[in-house]
Amino acid sequence: YRSSFVTVSGNTITNSRFGIGTSESFNNTFSGNTITTCQQGIYMWDCSYITASGNTISNTTEHGISLVVSAYCSFFANTITISAMRGISICNSTDCVVSGNTIKFTASQGIHTFYSSGHTISDNTLTSNFVGLGFYMSSDSTVFGNTMSQSRTGITVTQASNNIFYHNSIVDNQYQVVVQNSINTWDDGYPSGGNYWSNYYGTCLLYTSPSPRDRTRSRMPSSA
């Protein structure tokens, strides 16, 4: 609480409400911790410039990592498995980076951002979740290089606009993408290309001839 320039690293934490919890804090680092059987693995409220990286979080009764009313936080290379709610939950927060995380077996979303903006979400592997990635009333974010697979729904976007999704792999989900009341961009333009859908067999809707990327990466329309 109200702490800065603190590093929490290499600990094993079990059977707690929060494995690691902080509020009104900035410039702290949580890395290489093993957190299991907690209500929430890492909880942050009203924080900025917090980095959580290389943590292993499992068997949480709520979220693996939860961020509320915060900004400029980064979550890298964490492994989160078996969460009764979300793997990474970002609420009322701005300008965060979520990259290189592996999230499996969550009962809700692997990654969920709501009432938020300005995030970069990249290169995450989201497998066997109820929903891989969820956006609700969130905007101005960039989502690329992620894999959403073997889930009920790969991506849900609800009342969330002005985001860009590209170079994502949406593979073997019951419902690949569900979009409601949202206008977003689902392509990075020629020749970079769009997203890969394992069950999308259409032709490019934007260009008369496919880019080199399109020969192996199917495209989807520029808006959904």
Secondary structure, DSSP 4 states (H G I P E B T S, - for coil): ---BS-EEES-EEES-SEEEEEES-BS-EEES-EEES-SEEEEEES-BS-EEES-EEEEESS-SEEEES-BS-EEES-EEEEESS-SEEEES-BS-EEES-EEEEESSEEEEEES-BS-EEES-EEES-SEEEEEES-BS-EEES-EEESSSEEEEEES--S-EEES-EEES-SEEEEEES---B----TTT---EETT-----SS-SS--GGGGTS----S--
